[in-house]
Amino acid sequence: MTAATHDAPALAARAALKLPYTHVDDIFVDGAWTPARGTGRNPVTDPATGEVWGSVPDGSTDDVDAAVGSARKAFDDGGWPQLAPSERATYLLRIAEEVENRAEELSLTNTRENGSPVSESAGAAANAAGIFRYFATLADYLEREDVRAFPKGGGESVVRREPIGVCALIAPWNFPINLVVIKLAPALLAGCTVVIKPASPTPLSLRVIIDAVSAAGVPAGVVNLVTGSGRLGDALVKHPGVDKVAFTGSTPVGRKIAAACGELLRPVTLELGGKSSAIVLPDADLDAMSKVLIRSSMRNTGQTCYISTRILAPASRYEEVVDMVTGTIAAGKQGDPLDPDTVFGPCATESQYRTVLEYVESGLAEGARATTGGRAASLGGGLEGGYFVEPTVFADVTPDMRISREEIFGPVICILKYDDAGGSTDEAVALANNTEFGLGGLVFGADPDAALAVADRMDTGSVGINFFASNHAAPFGGRHDSGLGTEYGVEGLNAYLSYKSIHRKV
């Protein structure tokens, strides 16, 4: 890096940041930051510049033992499960306030870790706080007595909902804050204790969440944090003191976790990959679609599990759709994720950058037409070493192409054509369902009843009509290779409960 580059705007902006954590030596066990026993280090790299700006301990199995032991003691002897759900809900409300008090440091740390534009990461604290507040409202559900009569009379069953125990919460790097919180909030309300293991590229923003938990007065040992490589996650998943695992991440890693939990007969929730489709009906309002396209199909620079990166366009309007999608994506600013005007940032890691470029090259080699993008981005101003891929739109994509079948997890959209002769949507639905995944999906159409009818035929866990957003109160989960189990809603709380039926005569 030249001397002139050191004066570049991007580097100057980073030098001015005041972040709570950079290079740290400890993990959070038994209510306190404690020196890690592992002697290794994991670097934290800014994907916008390629520069290492932080580091954390690469924990050892001794660190996992200490964290799980702390959670076990808090569950068995600490009194947390014995609190009334309404008392635990009070802690969740306090955590929500403390998270909001740390909004700026959460946003900026998140952006430096994984390159999420601040226009995206600025909402992380509010969303996380909203999740804690939603689950706090379910305390009454847990406290409500559930008595069920025998079908033929003569007796009744009292159904108890009890916390499942010590939970291992393993987070991904794309949304490191909220994808932990959607596990942490229901686990705490249920009365569980937890050990959190962040993805190795993004370990620092979760320390801010731990600070919020500590400031809220959550008892020692209820929440613990270890950092390290995937090896540490494997040790946590298989630890004999863990009662349940919740993981968000790639399908290949999810398969390994599922196999380990199956061998141990250990409950597991897996939210995995996706290759979702947006079906554009012949009567769709393309101007309205353009306003939600980036959020729905390219959110977080394409690094979002549920987004619809396959656009299925009717043959009668195919070029119209291609032109709209191309223009919308091309108009989004790519640049420094610390710039509030940036829409597209870098890929989160160097390995993901190389993976995305490989997919782009594959699409071109198989005959897809790049209507915008199609190569690595060349940016200046101190961003020369960043992991930037130009936001890319591929037209003339066929279902057999790799870019149509496999999850890319980067700024790439594919547009496929379906036969809409006579107004039929059969081929569109068949294309949407012709995938190993089943996480998200979209239908764009002017007729709400017709759009709903198409949504009902899509084999996927969630479908948006003319927009997509997660609802904290509605279940979210994948089908097929997109995962097992459910998060959000009362269903997400139930995942952290164990049931006991007490039968008695009346």
C-alpha atoms as one frame of an Amber mdcrd trajectory, in Angstrom:
protein
   0.000   0.000   0.000   1.480   3.342  -1.039   1.834   6.430   1.139  -0.796
   8.186  -0.974  -3.280   5.407  -0.227  -2.837   5.963   3.509  -4.364   9.418
   3.019  -7.381   8.009   1.154 -10.864   8.926   2.447 -11.824   5.366   3.356
  -8.790   4.863   5.570  -9.149   8.280   7.163 -12.759   7.484   8.051 -11.705
   4.235   9.709  -8.937   5.882  11.683 -11.500   8.266  13.178 -13.803   5.511
  14.441 -14.067   4.955  18.173 -15.116   1.330  18.537 -15.452  -0.390  21.919
 -13.532  -3.496  20.858 -10.603  -4.174  18.536  -7.887  -6.535  19.843  -9.186
  -8.507  22.831  -7.884 -11.416  24.892 -10.927 -12.651  26.767 -14.177 -14.578
  26.556 -17.345 -14.144  28.643 -17.864 -16.865  31.230 -19.835 -16.882  34.478
 -20.802 -13.219  34.189 -17.326 -11.784  33.562 -14.765 -11.231  30.834 -12.159
 -13.913  31.508  -8.784 -14.527  29.827  -9.104 -17.273  27.243  -7.154 -20.450
  27.825  -6.502 -20.961  24.135  -3.285 -19.283  23.035  -4.138 -18.838  19.344
  -5.525 -15.688  17.738  -8.161 -15.103  15.053  -7.761 -11.903  13.023 -10.708
  -9.647  12.186 -10.454  -8.159   8.700 -12.239  -5.148   7.233 -13.574  -6.522
   3.927 -13.742  -3.030   2.432  -9.976  -2.571   2.701  -8.561  -6.041   3.293
  -6.815  -4.738   6.428  -6.733  -6.560   9.762  -8.135  -4.203  12.398  -8.926
  -6.516  15.307  -8.393  -9.957  16.776  -9.925 -12.330  19.307  -8.837 -15.518
  21.054  -8.985 -18.736  19.080 -10.491 -20.606  21.985  -9.627 -24.114  23.095
 -11.752 -27.014  24.267 -10.922 -25.852  27.792 -12.700 -22.580  27.001 -15.725
 -24.516  25.755 -15.679 -26.635  28.912 -15.593 -23.508  31.072 -18.437 -21.812
  29.191 -20.675 -24.886  29.121 -19.880 -25.576  32.767 -20.906 -22.044  33.659
 -24.176 -22.365  31.727 -24.820 -25.789  33.281 -24.332 -24.481  36.804 -26.590
 -21.476  36.131 -29.280 -23.774  34.783 -29.076 -26.451  37.462 -28.358 -24.329
  40.517 -28.647 -20.650  39.600 -32.400 -20.202  39.762 -32.910 -18.810  36.243
 -35.304 -21.585  35.134 -37.284 -21.178  38.346 -38.086 -17.517  37.732 -41.586
 -16.809  36.506 -41.627 -16.179  32.748 -42.881 -12.660  33.439 -39.756 -12.050
  35.555 -37.525 -13.284  32.750 -39.479 -11.072  30.346 -38.499  -8.084  32.468
 -34.852  -8.910  31.811 -35.559  -9.113  28.068 -37.074  -5.626  28.158 -34.001
  -4.303  29.974 -31.723  -5.941  27.401 -33.712  -4.269  24.630 -33.087  -0.859
  26.184 -29.385  -1.556  26.649 -29.065  -2.735  23.039 -30.664   0.482  21.789
 -28.240   2.480  23.955 -25.416   0.842  21.972 -26.862   1.340  18.502 -23.944
   3.239  17.000 -21.191   0.941  18.225 -23.219  -2.084  17.090 -23.700  -0.638
  13.624 -20.111   0.465  13.084 -18.575  -2.707  14.501 -20.883  -4.820  12.328
 -19.941  -2.822   9.218 -16.222  -3.087   9.856 -16.508  -6.836  10.465 -18.517
  -7.905   7.440 -18.869  -4.874   5.170 -22.622  -4.437   5.581 -23.439  -0.896
   4.434 -24.307   1.339   7.375 -27.638   1.923   5.674 -28.250  -1.742   6.565
 -26.381  -2.124   9.859 -27.830   1.093  11.342 -31.084  -0.766  11.926 -29.500
  -3.769  13.647 -29.969  -2.463  17.201 -33.602  -1.488  16.659 -34.392  -4.841
  15.101 -32.608  -6.735  17.871 -34.428  -4.727  20.525 -37.708  -5.434  18.751
 -37.025  -9.176  18.886 -36.380  -9.056  22.646 -39.557  -7.042  23.161 -41.645
  -9.399  21.028 -40.577 -12.493  22.925 -41.205 -10.706  26.218 -44.876 -10.547
  25.189 -45.012 -14.365  25.179 -44.497 -14.656  28.936 -48.252 -14.988  29.384
 -48.265 -17.954  26.980 -45.751 -19.734  29.209 -47.617 -18.900  32.409 -51.043
 -19.904  31.126 -52.137 -23.237  32.608 -52.651 -25.934  29.987 -55.095 -28.609
  31.172 -56.478 -31.151  28.703 -59.323 -33.536  29.413 -59.118 -37.217  28.532
 -61.231 -37.802  25.388 -63.426 -40.340  27.206 -63.554 -38.434  30.486 -62.499
 -39.492  33.947 -59.237 -37.643  34.030 -57.147 -34.734  32.803 -53.568 -33.955
  31.873 -51.631 -30.929  33.026 -49.103 -30.027  30.337 -45.961 -28.318  31.626
 -43.681 -26.285  29.376 -40.149 -26.447  30.758 -36.854 -25.018  29.500 -34.871
 -27.519  27.458 -31.570 -26.739  29.200 -28.157 -25.483  28.061 -28.251 -24.244
  24.468 -25.387 -23.762  22.010 -26.128 -20.767  19.766 -23.913 -20.599  16.677
 -24.101 -17.479  14.522 -23.220 -16.720  10.877 -21.245 -13.765   9.550 -23.839
 -12.083   7.333 -26.163 -10.797  10.103 -24.119 -11.607  13.212 -26.271  -9.601
  15.643 -29.864 -10.386  14.750 -29.267 -14.025  13.840 -28.019 -14.588  17.386
 -30.774 -12.542  18.981 -33.542 -14.586  17.305 -32.090 -17.537  19.220 -31.048
 -15.776  22.414 -34.353 -14.019  23.149 -36.599 -17.113  23.081 -33.989 -19.218
  24.865 -33.818 -16.724  27.734 -37.576 -16.341  27.997 -37.972 -20.122  28.083
 -35.559 -20.292  31.026 -32.584 -21.787  29.185 -28.951 -20.831  29.636 -26.687
 -20.394  26.618 -23.223 -20.458  25.141 -22.822 -18.252  22.068 -20.216 -18.957
  19.416 -19.976 -16.254  16.705 -18.643 -16.862  13.212 -14.887 -16.338  13.162
 -14.980 -13.333  10.765 -17.491 -11.439  12.967 -16.747 -11.955  16.681 -16.637
  -8.365  17.960 -20.168  -7.015  17.468 -21.558  -9.773  19.691 -19.382  -8.522
  22.546 -21.524  -5.391  22.470 -24.627  -7.582  22.853 -22.971  -9.299  25.825
 -22.344  -5.877  27.358 -26.055  -5.127  26.998 -26.979  -8.437  28.621 -24.601
  -7.756  31.507 -25.850  -4.191  31.973 -29.419  -5.520  32.110 -28.474  -7.547
  35.195 -28.872 -11.026  33.740 -27.441 -13.422  36.365 -23.923 -14.798  35.975
 -23.630 -17.914  33.835 -26.935 -17.505  32.020 -25.208 -16.104  28.900 -21.651
 -17.049  27.898 -19.511 -16.269  24.836 -16.571 -18.123  23.299 -14.693 -17.227
  20.114 -12.702 -19.313  17.689 -12.672 -21.284  14.471 -15.121 -23.888  13.244
 -13.210 -26.449  15.291 -14.512 -24.713  18.424 -18.066 -24.820  17.114 -17.721
 -28.558  16.538 -16.561 -29.037  20.121 -19.530 -27.021  21.374 -22.062 -28.961
  19.280 -20.772 -32.290  20.609 -20.212 -31.213  24.219 -21.962 -33.559  26.683
 -23.195 -30.603  28.725 -25.215 -29.116  25.852 -28.925 -29.971  25.561 -29.829
 -28.188  22.307 -28.083 -26.616  19.315 -29.314 -23.707  17.180 -27.296 -22.861
  14.077 -27.603 -20.472  11.166 -25.185 -20.878   8.296 -24.403 -22.872   5.190
 -26.140 -26.094   4.232 -22.903 -28.166   4.151 -22.018 -27.172   7.720 -25.636
 -27.658   8.751 -25.534 -31.249   7.506 -22.506 -31.970   9.709 -24.208 -30.437
  12.740 -27.405 -32.388  12.023 -25.400 -35.619  11.794 -23.672 -34.930  15.116
 -26.937 -34.038  16.840 -28.646 -37.089  15.329 -25.961 -39.347  16.768 -26.424
 -37.695  20.169 -30.238 -37.527  19.916 -29.863 -33.811  20.610 -32.542 -31.340
  19.463 -31.321 -28.943  16.779 -32.657 -25.956  14.869 -30.974 -25.270  11.525
 -31.574 -22.199   9.365 -29.506 -22.830   6.255 -29.079 -21.725   2.660 -31.532
 -20.666   0.009 -32.042 -20.142  -3.696 -35.368 -18.375  -3.655 -37.415 -17.208
  -6.617 -39.453 -14.107  -7.330 -42.314 -14.914  -9.703 -43.282 -11.872 -11.767
 -46.882 -12.294 -12.875 -47.942 -10.881 -16.264 -49.886  -8.045 -14.603 -47.070
  -7.016 -12.207 -46.387  -3.314 -11.633 -42.691  -3.102 -12.523 -42.305   0.421
 -11.179 -43.522  -0.739  -7.773 -41.313  -3.822  -8.001 -38.253  -1.681  -8.697
 -38.741   0.133  -5.373 -38.436  -3.068  -3.329 -36.140  -5.062  -5.625 -32.835
  -4.451  -3.838 -34.310  -5.152  -0.400 -36.020  -8.294  -1.688 -33.404  -9.708
  -4.036 -30.021  -8.124  -3.240 -30.204  -7.186   0.448 -26.849  -6.841   2.203
 -24.971  -7.070  -1.105 -26.717 -10.349  -1.861 -25.529 -11.962   1.376 -28.948
 -12.786   2.802 -30.287 -16.318   3.019 -33.920 -15.754   2.036 -33.627 -13.186
  -0.762 -35.046 -14.056  -4.165 -31.994 -14.037  -6.397 -33.838 -15.837  -9.198
 -36.322 -13.610 -11.031 -38.856 -15.635 -13.021 -40.232 -13.326 -15.720 -43.118
 -14.011 -18.133 -42.038 -14.450 -21.740 -44.515 -11.741 -22.778 -42.647  -9.148
 -20.678 -39.188 -10.672 -20.379 -37.107  -7.848 -21.854 -39.171  -5.322 -19.920
 -38.299  -7.092 -16.670 -34.636  -7.419 -17.679 -34.427  -3.687 -18.390 -36.064
  -2.751 -15.071 -33.907  -5.092 -12.973 -30.740  -4.032 -14.788 -31.462  -0.330
 -14.386 -32.380  -0.663 -10.721 -29.274  -2.628  -9.788 -26.943  -0.484 -11.913
 -28.247   2.668 -10.203 -27.309   1.406  -6.715 -24.091   2.975  -5.476 -21.233
   0.614  -4.701 -18.501   1.843  -2.404 -17.353   2.318   1.163 -19.885   0.642
   3.473 -19.295   3.434   6.002 -20.813   5.890   3.500 -24.557   6.257   4.233
 -25.248   6.502   0.486 -23.651   3.136  -0.299 -26.093   0.444  -1.383 -23.643
  -2.331  -2.270 -20.598  -3.029  -0.129 -17.944  -5.734  -0.387 -18.257  -9.470
   0.016 -17.763 -10.245   3.686 -14.639 -12.372   3.342 -11.902 -12.972   0.819
 -12.999 -16.575   0.334 -16.589 -15.485  -0.361 -15.274 -12.876  -2.827 -13.452
 -15.586  -4.739 -16.487 -17.861  -4.640 -18.744 -15.163  -6.089 -16.270 -14.383
  -8.870 -16.109 -18.081  -9.710 -19.901 -18.149 -10.071 -19.818 -15.049 -12.277
 -17.252 -16.681 -14.521 -19.350 -19.853 -14.595 -22.427 -17.913 -15.689 -20.545
 -16.235 -18.518 -19.001 -19.520 -19.619 -22.396 -21.240 -19.735 -23.875 -18.532
 -21.942 -25.684 -16.192 -19.557 -25.704 -12.515 -20.560 -24.417  -9.998 -18.003
 -26.571  -6.915 -18.488 -24.640  -5.062 -15.785 -21.580  -5.998 -13.742 -19.930
  -9.318 -14.372 -16.483  -8.750 -12.898 -14.500  -7.684  -9.865 -15.017  -4.026
  -8.980 -12.066  -1.674  -9.108 -12.463   1.003  -6.440 -10.044   3.650  -5.233
  -9.924   5.952  -2.238  -8.336   3.347   0.035 -10.638   0.505  -1.041  -8.185
  -1.053  -3.491  -7.670  -4.095  -1.276 -11.379  -4.659  -0.606 -13.449  -7.654
  -1.665 -15.764  -5.909  -4.111 -17.667  -7.642  -6.924 -19.729  -5.482  -9.264
 -23.474  -5.993  -8.682 -24.343  -8.335 -11.524 -27.546  -9.147 -13.395 -27.628
 -12.193 -15.646 -30.262 -12.530 -18.369 -30.864 -15.522 -20.668 -30.349 -17.850
 -17.718 -31.580 -21.418 -18.077 -32.567 -23.730 -15.215 -29.606 -26.068 -15.740
 -26.926 -23.390 -15.220 -24.956 -23.417 -11.946 -25.864 -19.806 -11.255 -29.535
 -20.812 -11.441 -29.242 -23.856  -9.181 -26.651 -23.057  -6.506 -26.609 -20.462
  -3.753 -24.099 -17.758  -4.705 -24.435 -15.527  -1.631 -23.187 -12.402  -3.327
 -24.387  -9.530  -5.534 -25.720 -11.647  -8.406 -29.277 -11.889  -9.763 -30.422
 -14.372 -12.426 -33.445 -13.740 -14.659 -35.184 -16.782 -16.141 -38.057 -16.841
 -18.625 -41.285 -18.783 -18.201 -44.093 -19.474 -20.665 -47.153 -17.430 -19.708
 -49.272 -18.272 -22.752 -52.921 -17.927 -21.853 -51.969 -16.353 -18.523 -50.709
 -19.670 -17.128 -48.347 -19.644 -14.159 -47.745 -23.399 -14.108 -44.234 -23.208
 -15.557 -43.310 -20.372 -13.204 -44.356 -22.390 -10.152 -42.571 -25.462 -11.465
 -39.356 -23.460 -11.951 -39.657 -21.917  -8.490 -40.082 -25.347  -6.918 -37.324
 -26.975  -8.974 -34.672 -26.443  -6.310 -33.153 -28.305  -3.406 -33.872 -25.317
  -1.172 -37.058 -23.868   0.288 -36.529 -20.763   2.411 -38.001 -17.611   0.852
 -39.874 -16.455  -2.208 -41.835 -13.624  -3.764 -44.807 -13.064  -6.013 -45.231
  -9.753  -7.829 -48.691  -9.149  -9.224 -51.483  -6.580  -9.348 -54.285  -9.016
  -8.512 -53.898  -9.915  -4.812 -56.024 -13.057  -5.054 -54.090 -14.374  -8.035
 -50.779 -13.593  -6.310 -51.906 -15.390  -3.147 -52.949 -18.428  -5.190 -49.444
 -18.615  -6.681 -47.817 -18.115  -3.269 -49.845 -21.050  -1.929 -48.351 -23.308
  -4.612 -44.728 -22.436  -3.819 -42.864 -25.097  -1.807 -41.013 -22.834   0.596
 -41.086 -21.635   4.192 -41.922 -17.965   3.543 -43.375 -16.044   0.611 -43.837
 -12.299   0.219 -46.436 -10.701  -2.009 -45.077  -7.531  -3.622 -42.495  -7.160
  -0.799 -40.617  -9.330   1.683 -39.942  -8.741   5.367 -39.601 -10.975   8.410
 -42.353 -10.699  11.003 -41.162 -11.399  14.556 -44.561 -12.913  15.327 -44.684
 -15.299  12.338 -42.703 -18.542  12.046 -39.621 -18.503   9.818 -37.950 -21.685
   8.710 -36.723 -23.598   5.720 -37.778 -26.713   3.893 -35.562 -29.344   2.301
 -31.902 -28.204   2.208 -32.833 -24.875   3.806 -32.993 -26.320   7.268 -34.892
 -27.895  10.137 -37.170 -26.255  12.661 -38.516 -22.779  13.104 -37.478 -19.403
  14.442 -39.653 -16.370  15.294 -43.197 -16.551  16.579 -44.471 -18.760  19.377
 -43.113 -21.638  17.296 -39.608 -20.248  17.740 -40.137 -20.162  21.520 -41.414
 -23.731  21.543 -38.081 -24.855  20.101 -36.483 -24.108  23.495 -39.088 -25.975
  25.543 -39.443 -29.514  26.798 -42.908 -30.865  27.592 -44.155 -32.881  30.527
 -47.678 -34.277  30.864 -48.991 -34.937  34.373 -52.064 -37.185  34.318 -54.565
 -37.143  37.133 -58.086 -38.316  37.865 -60.855 -35.806  38.418
